Amino acid sequence: MGRHSMRAPLILDDKARKQLIEIAYSPRETESRITRAKVLLAYAGGSRVSMIVKYLHINRPRVIRIIDQALSMGVVASLEERRGRNCGSGRPGEAIAWLLALAEQPPSFYGYRAEGWTMKTLVSHARKFGPMAGHPSLADLSKVSAYRYFAGQGRPFRAA
């Protein structure tokens, strides 16, 4: 006899069940939404997590994460794509372009005594003046992110 689940049951109304069925068998939906819909339908139908894992050939942590999100956020909200790790910087292209253009200017133009930018000075300047220039996303810029932006442009940063 297996253990009883400590997780709450997922109760679907007719509208939510119909929406999940449409998503689960739609040829136009992304594979991740289809998988999420199938997991939620199976769990709401009384299937245990281990049975869902075997049936859909996905890993257990993913099934548990999908179910927990549906229980906490609601079924419809849990179907939407969310940003995860390594899904882009979250900074607009204009902010990155501003940073790259800043690096092309001599630091003496901005009141620094150095002949060329160091990454520390460049990032510090971008954090301080980027938000004032209309790029609030630069307020929490890190040196690692700045290095990545330069590498993404095919221009590795070289300190003076």
C-alpha positions in Angstrom: 0.0 0.0 0.0 1.4 3.4 -1.0 1.6 6.5 1.1 -1.1 9.0 1.1 -0.2 12.4 -0.5 0.2 15.4 1.8 -0.5 17.6 -1.2 -4.0 19.1 -1.5 -6.3 17.8 -4.2 -6.7 19.9 -7.3 -10.4 20.6 -7.9 -11.3 21.9 -11.4 -14.5 23.6 -12.4 -16.0 22.8 -15.8 -14.5 25.9 -17.4 -11.0 25.1 -16.2 -11.2 21.4 -17.2 -12.4 22.4 -20.7 -9.6 24.9 -21.1 -7.0 22.3 -19.9 -8.4 19.7 -22.4 -8.2 22.2 -25.2 -4.6 23.0 -24.4 -3.6 19.4 -23.8 -4.7 18.3 -27.3 -4.1 21.4 -29.3 -1.6 21.2 -32.2 -0.9 25.0 -31.8 0.2 25.1 -28.2 3.8 24.9 -27.0 5.0 21.6 -25.7 5.6 23.0 -22.2 1.9 24.2 -22.0 0.7 20.9 -23.3 2.7 19.0 -20.7 1.5 21.3 -17.9 -2.1 20.8 -18.9 -1.7 17.0 -19.0 -0.1 16.9 -15.6 -2.9 19.0 -14.1 -5.6 17.0 -15.8 -4.1 13.7 -14.5 -3.6 15.0 -11.0 -7.1 16.4 -10.8 -8.4 13.1 -12.1 -6.8 11.4 -9.0 -3.6 10.1 -10.4 -0.6 10.0 -8.1 2.6 11.8 -8.9 4.5 8.6 -9.6 1.9 7.5 -12.2 2.0 10.9 -13.9 5.8 10.7 -14.1 5.6 7.2 -15.8 2.8 8.2 -18.1 4.3 11.5 -19.4 8.0 10.5 -19.2 9.0 13.6 -17.3 10.9 13.9 -14.0 9.3 13.9 -10.6 10.5 17.4 -9.5 8.9 18.9 -12.6 5.5 17.3 -12.0 5.6 18.4 -8.3 6.5 21.9 -9.4 3.6 22.1 -11.9 1.1 20.8 -9.3 2.4 23.1 -6.5 2.2 26.1 -8.8 -1.4 25.3 -9.8 -2.3 24.9 -6.1 -0.7 28.2 -5.1 -1.4 30.4 -8.2 -4.4 28.9 -9.7 -4.8 26.6 -12.7 -4.8 29.3 -15.4 -2.0 31.3 -14.0 0.2 28.2 -13.6 0.0 27.5 -17.4 1.7 30.7 -18.4 5.4 30.8 -19.2 7.6 32.3 -16.5 11.1 33.6 -16.6 13.6 31.3 -15.0 17.3 31.3 -14.7 19.3 32.0 -17.8 16.4 33.4 -19.7 18.0 36.7 -20.8 19.1 39.7 -18.8 15.8 41.5 -18.3 17.5 44.7 -19.4 16.2 46.5 -22.5 18.5 46.6 -25.5 18.6 50.4 -25.2 20.2 50.2 -21.8 22.8 47.7 -23.1 23.5 50.0 -26.1 23.9 52.9 -23.7 26.5 50.9 -21.7 28.4 49.9 -24.8 28.4 53.5 -26.1 29.6 54.7 -22.7 32.6 52.3 -22.9 33.7 53.9 -26.2 33.9 57.3 -24.7 37.1 58.2 -22.8 36.6 58.3 -19.0 38.2 61.8 -18.9 35.1 63.0 -20.7 33.1 62.1 -17.6 35.6 63.6 -15.1 37.7 60.6 -14.4 41.5 60.8 -14.5 42.1 57.5 -16.1 42.9 57.1 -19.8 40.6 54.1 -20.3 37.8 52.4 -18.4 38.3 49.6 -15.9 35.2 47.4 -15.6 34.8 48.5 -12.0 34.7 52.1 -12.9 32.5 51.6 -15.9 30.0 49.6 -13.9 30.0 52.1 -11.0 29.4 54.9 -13.4 26.6 53.0 -15.2 24.9 52.2 -11.8 25.1 55.8 -10.8 24.2 57.6 -14.0 22.3 54.9 -16.0 19.0 55.4 -14.2 19.3 59.2 -14.6 19.8 58.6 -18.4 16.5 56.8 -18.5 17.8 53.2 -17.9 16.6 52.2 -14.4 17.6 48.6 -15.1 21.3 49.5 -14.9 21.0 50.4 -11.2 21.8 46.8 -10.2 24.3 46.1 -13.0 27.1 43.7 -12.0 30.6 43.3 -13.5 29.8 39.8 -14.7 26.7 41.0 -16.6 28.7 43.8 -18.2 31.3 41.4 -19.3 28.6 39.3 -20.9 27.1 42.2 -22.8 30.5 43.0 -24.3 31.1 39.3 -25.2 27.6 39.1 -26.7 28.6 42.0 -29.1 31.8 40.2 -30.0 33.8 42.9 -28.3 35.6 41.5 -25.2 36.2 44.2 -22.7 39.8 45.1 -22.2 40.8 47.2 -19.2 43.1 50.1 -19.9 
